[in-house]
Amino acid sequence: MKHLGGKGALLVGLALVPLAAGCASQQTLQEYQDEITSLREERTQLKKENRELEMQLDDYAVALAEANTQLTAKSEAAPSYPDLDALGVDYGQRDGNLYISIPSEITFASGKATLTKNGKQALKAVADTLSGDYGSGVFWIEGHTDSDPIKKSKWASNRDLSVARAMAVLHFLVEDAGIADDQCVVAGHGQYRPIAANDSKSSKAKNRRVEIVVHMPRT
């Protein structure tokens, strides 16, 4: 084998430079590809974990909604008043307040604002309930009618009739049942706050009522 001179050795060295550079480039490219593959796998795993977290969040949301429904049902559950039940007086919870609804078929004759005997009896039981269980409350006495226009009556409108009936209830509660006048608020809504469609005799009867809404002091 012949010994290479200076120029020959230089040429061989220069020939090996591209080869070494090529090897380095291949190694760098492989490292990049490996890193990209790793990042893709990491992204896939993160997506999977994100989907699982979203599913857990949905489960928590459903559980929270159910808990709120149960809590609302408990808070909306009114106590039982057999005396009012026996007299045909309705009651329940609305917006966190007790309401007592006395149908006009018990309290007033058609188109009238004078309490009947049965109406006074019902209101006496209502007053006993208010005094016994809600003595510190404020009582909103609210008159309601159906949507039939006033025809054979001295009242100019359903609102006037509803106010007169609410006032009749107020006078009885204060003058005959011992409820303090300053605990009472009176309103007449006429036909504007129905609880049933005014499309039949039975639904109209439900709308003709006086409601007493109990507002207790907030603690």
C-alpha positions in Angstrom: 0.0 0.0 0.0 1.4 3.3 -1.0 1.8 6.0 1.6 -0.4 9.0 0.7 1.3 12.3 0.5 0.1 15.5 2.1 -2.2 16.3 -0.8 -3.7 12.8 -0.9 -4.4 12.7 2.8 -6.2 16.1 2.5 -8.3 14.8 -0.3 -9.4 11.7 1.6 -10.2 13.9 4.6 -12.3 16.2 2.5 -14.1 13.2 1.0 -15.0 12.0 4.5 -16.5 15.3 5.6 -19.8 15.0 3.7 -20.2 11.4 4.9 -19.8 12.5 8.5 -22.1 15.4 8.0 -24.7 13.1 6.4 -24.6 10.8 9.4 -25.0 13.7 11.8 -28.0 15.0 9.7 -29.6 11.5 9.8 -29.2 11.3 13.5 -30.7 14.8 14.1 -33.6 14.0 11.8 -34.3 10.8 13.7 -34.2 12.7 17.0 -36.7 15.2 15.6 -39.0 12.4 14.4 -38.7 10.7 17.8 -39.6 13.9 19.5 -42.6 14.5 17.2 -43.8 11.0 17.8 -43.5 11.5 21.6 -45.4 14.8 21.4 -48.2 13.2 19.4 -48.5 10.4 21.9 -48.5 13.0 24.7 -51.2 15.0 22.9 -53.3 11.9 22.4 -53.0 11.1 26.1 -54.0 14.6 27.1 -57.0 14.5 24.8 -58.1 11.3 26.5 -57.6 12.7 29.9 -59.5 15.8 28.9 -62.5 13.8 27.6 -62.5 11.8 30.9 -62.5 15.1 32.9 -65.4 16.4 30.8 -67.3 13.3 31.5 -66.7 13.6 35.2 -67.7 17.3 35.0 -71.0 16.3 33.3 -71.6 13.7 36.0 -70.9 16.3 38.7 -73.3 18.7 37.0 -76.1 16.1 36.9 -75.5 15.2 40.5 -75.6 18.9 41.5 -78.8 19.4 39.6 -80.4 16.4 41.3 -79.3 17.7 44.7 -80.7 21.1 44.0 -84.0 19.6 42.9 -84.2 17.6 46.1 -83.3 20.6 48.2 -85.9 22.7 46.4 -88.5 20.0 46.9 -87.8 20.0 50.6 -87.9 23.7 50.9 -91.1 23.9 48.9 -92.8 21.3 51.0 -95.5 23.1 53.0 -96.6 21.9 56.5 -99.9 20.1 56.8 -103.0 21.9 58.1 -105.9 19.5 58.4 -108.3 22.2 59.5 -107.7 24.2 56.3 -107.9 21.0 54.3 -111.3 20.2 55.8 -112.6 23.7 54.9 -111.4 23.5 51.2 -108.6 26.1 51.7 -105.5 25.5 49.6 -101.9 26.2 50.7 -98.3 25.6 49.7 -94.9 27.1 49.2 -94.1 29.6 46.5 -90.7 31.4 46.2 -89.9 30.3 49.7 -93.1 31.8 51.2 -96.2 30.2 52.5 -99.3 31.0 50.5 -102.9 30.3 51.6 -105.5 30.4 48.9 -109.2 30.7 49.7 -111.5 30.1 46.8 -114.2 32.7 46.2 -116.8 30.0 46.1 -116.2 29.7 49.8 -115.9 33.3 50.7 -118.1 35.4 48.4 -121.3 35.1 46.3 -120.9 35.8 42.6 -120.0 39.4 41.9 -120.0 40.3 45.6 -117.4 41.4 48.2 -119.3 40.5 51.3 -118.0 37.5 53.2 -120.3 34.5 53.5 -120.7 32.5 56.7 -118.5 29.7 55.3 -116.0 32.4 54.3 -115.7 33.7 57.8 -115.3 30.2 59.2 -112.5 29.6 56.8 -110.8 32.9 57.5 -111.0 32.2 61.3 -109.0 29.0 60.7 -106.6 30.9 58.5 -106.1 33.5 61.2 -105.4 30.9 63.8 -102.7 29.4 61.5 -101.2 32.8 60.9 -101.1 33.8 64.6 -100.0 30.4 65.8 -97.2 29.7 63.3 -96.3 33.0 61.6 -96.9 35.6 64.3 -93.9 37.7 63.2 -94.8 37.6 59.5 -96.2 40.2 57.1 -99.3 39.0 55.3 -100.0 40.1 51.7 -103.7 39.8 51.1 -104.1 39.5 47.3 -107.5 39.4 45.5 -107.8 37.6 42.1 -110.7 37.1 39.6 -111.3 35.3 36.4 -111.2 37.0 33.0 -114.9 37.4 32.5 -115.8 41.1 32.2 -117.9 42.7 34.9 -121.6 42.8 33.7 -124.1 42.8 36.5 -122.2 44.3 39.4 -121.5 47.7 40.9 -117.8 47.2 40.3 -116.2 49.0 37.4 -113.7 46.3 36.7 -112.3 43.0 37.9 -109.5 44.8 39.6 -111.9 46.8 41.6 -113.8 43.7 42.6 -110.5 42.0 43.6 -109.4 44.9 45.7 -112.8 45.0 47.5 -112.6 41.3 48.3 -109.1 41.6 49.6 -110.2 44.5 51.8 -113.1 42.4 53.1 -110.6 39.7 54.1 -108.4 42.3 55.7 -111.2 43.8 57.8 -112.2 40.3 59.0 -108.7 39.3 60.0 -108.0 42.6 61.8 -111.4 43.3 63.4 -112.7 39.8 64.1 -109.6 37.6 64.3 -107.1 39.8 66.0 -104.4 40.1 63.3 -102.5 43.4 63.6 -103.4 45.8 60.8 -99.8 46.9 60.4 -98.9 43.3 59.5 -101.1 43.3 56.4 -100.6 44.5 52.9 -103.5 44.6 50.4 -103.4 44.2 46.7 -105.9 43.5 43.9 -104.7 41.8 40.8 -108.0 41.3 39.0 -107.7 38.8 36.2 -104.0 39.4 35.6 -102.4 36.6 37.6 -104.4 33.5 36.8 -103.3 30.1 38.0 -105.3 28.2 35.4 -106.5 28.9 31.8 -109.7 30.9 31.7 -111.2 28.5 29.2 -113.7 26.5 31.3 -115.9 26.9 34.4 -113.6 24.8 36.6 -110.5 26.8 35.6 -112.2 30.1 36.1 -113.3 29.0 39.5 -109.6 28.3 40.4 -108.7 31.9 39.4 -111.4 33.4 41.6 -109.6 33.5 44.9 -108.0 35.5 47.7 -104.4 34.6 48.5 -102.6 35.4 51.7 -98.8 35.2 51.2 -96.7 35.1 54.3 -93.4 37.0 54.2 -91.3 36.1 57.2 -88.3 38.2 58.4 -85.1 37.1 56.9 -82.5 35.8 59.4 
